[in-house]
Amino acid sequence: MSDRLRPRLQRLGIVLALAGISVTTIYPLLFMLSTALKGRREYLFNRYGLPHQPTFDNFSTVWTAGKFGHYVGNSVLVVAGGVVLSWVVCSLAAYALSHLRFRGRRAMFLVILGSMMIAPQVIIIPLYAMLIRLGLLNHHFGLVLVYATFATPFGTYLLTSYFRSIPGELVEAAQVDGASHLQILRRVILPIGRPALLTLGIFNALWMWNELLFALLILQDDRVRTLMVGVANLRGQYTTNIPLLSAGLFVAALPVLLVFLVFQAQLTKGMTMGAVK
Amino acid sequence: MIPPRHLRLPAPTAWLFLTPALLLLVVFRLIPALSAVAHAFTDWDGVTAPTAAGLANFGQLAHDPVFRTAVGNNLLLVAAVPVWLLVSLVLALLIHQEVPGWRFFRASFFLPSVLSPVIVGTLFTALLRSDGPVNRGVQLLGARGFRVDWLGNPNTALPTLTLVILWGIFGLGVIVFLAGLAAVPSEILEAGRLDGATGWTYLRHIVVPPLRHVIEFWAVNLVVWSFTSLFAFVYVMTGGGPGYRTMLVEYQLYLQAFELNRMGYACALGTALFCMVFGVVLLQVRLMTGEEE
C-alpha cells in the first residue's frame, strides 16, 4: 500500500512545487494587468484586488500623452529593418559558408562567430562617435545597422547549420540548369530553409524590440525614440503613478506575449541553438 | 555533399556573398573595438580631440574604489551562477518526467525570459516598493508591520537585484536543459533511478555526465551575461545605488562616458571589461564550434 502511495505523494509534491514557481512568474503579470485597469483613486483603496470599476483611461493616457503610439511606430520600424537586413546578410554569408568551397572557409566561420567576443559595452563609445560622423545618430537606419551587426554572428551560425543539412545535389542540379548562385539561394535554399529563417526572424525581433542600451544612445531625440526607452522614461516621470506605469508596461509587453504564445516552438529552438547539437 | 571539383565555385563568388556580413562586422564592431582600446590611453571628453595620456587611465582604474566595488559586485553575480544552474537543472529534470501539467509549467517558466529587462525591472520596482505586493505578501504570512524597501536598502539591494535577474532568466536555463535532456536516452535516467540513486547522488552521477556539454555551454553564457547584459536591469531598477551597492562595471562605464563625459576613462573601463570576459567568451565559441568537422 505505502509502496504505491509514496510515488504518488512524491509526484503531488513535485506538481505543487512547480505550481508555486509558476505563481511567481505569472502573478507579477496579472498584477500589472489588473493595476493597469484601475483608476488612480481606486488603486489607493483597492491595491491588490481585481478592479471593481475597470477603466481604459491609463491606456489612452500612455498612448497619447505618454506618446506610446509614436514610440511603438518607431520600434516597429527599427525591428522590421533589423530583421530584414539580418535575413539578407546572414543568408548570403550562410550560403557561402555551407555550400561554396573556398580557401579560408572555416577561418571565416570562426571569425564571424568570434566577433561575439566584442561586447556592446566595450565598443559603445567609439560606435557612438562613428555614428555621429556618419550622420546616423538619431536616424532609425543607424540603429538598424547596429542591430543587424550584432545579429550577424548568431544568425550566420544558425543559418549555416541549417543550410548544411540541405543536400549539395540540389545546388549542383540547379547549377547544371544554369542558375546563378543568387538564384540558387533564392529559389532553392531559402524556400527549404524557411523554418530556420522564421526562427531567426522571431528571435531577432524579440531582442531588438527589447533592447535598451543602443536604442538609448543612438536614438536620443524624442521624435525617433523606441518603445523601451519610452518605458524607461515613463518610469522616471511617473514613479508613484503605478496604474499608469502598469498600463505602459502592458502595452510594451503585449506584442512579446503574443509572439510567445504563437511562436513558443521557434523561440525555444532559437534559444537552445548552440547548446545542443 | 561536397560538390565535384568541376562544379566548385570560384572563390570570388563566396567572398562577394560574405562581404555584407564582414562589412558590418568590421565597420560597426571591429573598428570601434580597436578604437576603444586606442582611446583607453587618452584623455578624451568626446567633444574636443583626445590627448595622449599613457597609462594614466589604468593607473586611476587600479585605485578607483567605485571600480573595485563594481568588480566585486560582478564577481558576486558570477558566484551565484552555480545556483542559477542548479535551479534550472532541477526544474528541467522535474518537467522532463512529464508530471501532470508539464507543458504549462514549461511555458510559465519560459515566459519571464522573453520580456525585456526594461519591463521586468520596472515591474519589480513596483512590486518591491515598501508598500508593494511583496511586502504585503510577507505581512500576510504573519510578519505584521514588515516593511523593507528592497531596492533602497543597502543590505538588500544587491541580493534583490540578483533575484530579479534570476527570475528573468532561470526559465531560459530550463528550456536549454530540457533540450539537452531530450537527447539523453531515457534508459540512462531510468536505470539510475532503479539503482536507487537519489537526490544529489542521482544528479551528480546520473544526470550531469551526459549533460556536461550543455551545462558548460549554459554556464559560460551566464558568466558572460553577468558581465555584459545587465545594463538595463541596473538602469531601471537602482542606477547603481544605494551608494554603489549595485554598481556593475558595465554601468560604471555608461555613467563615466555619457553622464560625466570621461570617454577616455570609460574606454579604459571597457578594455578592462573586455579582458575580464575574453577568456570566457573564447570558451563559449569553442563550445559552439567544438565538434565541428
Interface residues (C-beta under 8 A of the other chain):
Chain A: R11 I14 V15 A17 L18 A19 I21 S22 T24 T25 I26 P28 L29 F31 M32 T35 R47 Y48 V88 V89 C90 L92 A93 Y95 A96 L97 H99 L100 R101 F102 R103 R105 R106 M108 F109 L110 I112 L113 G114 S115 M116 M117 I118 A119 P120 Q121 V122 I123 I124 I125 P126 L127 A129 M130 L145 V146 A148 T149 F150 T152 P153 T156 Y157 R164 P167 G168 V171 E172 Q175 H181 L206 W209 N210 E211 L212 L213 L216 L217 M228 V231 A232 R235 I242 L245 S246 L249 A252 A253 V256 L257 V259 F260 Q264 L267 T268 M271 T272 G274 A275 V276 K277
Chain B: M1 I2 P3 P4 L7 R8 L9 A11 T13 A14 W15 F17 L18 P20 A21 L22 L24 L25 V27 F28 R29 L30 I31 P32 A33 S35 A36 H39 G46 L91 L94 I95 Q97 V99 P100 G101 F104 F105 A107 S108 F109 F110 L111 P112 S113 V114 L115 S116 P117 V118 I119 T122 L123 F124 T125 A126 L127 D131 P133 R136 W167 G171 L172 I175 V176 A179 G180 A182 A183 H213 V214 F217 W218 V224 F227 T228 F231 A232 Y235 V236 E250 L253 Y254 A257 F258 M263 A266 C267 G270 T271 L273 F274 V277 F278 V281 L282 Q284 V285 L287 M288 T289 E291 E292 E293
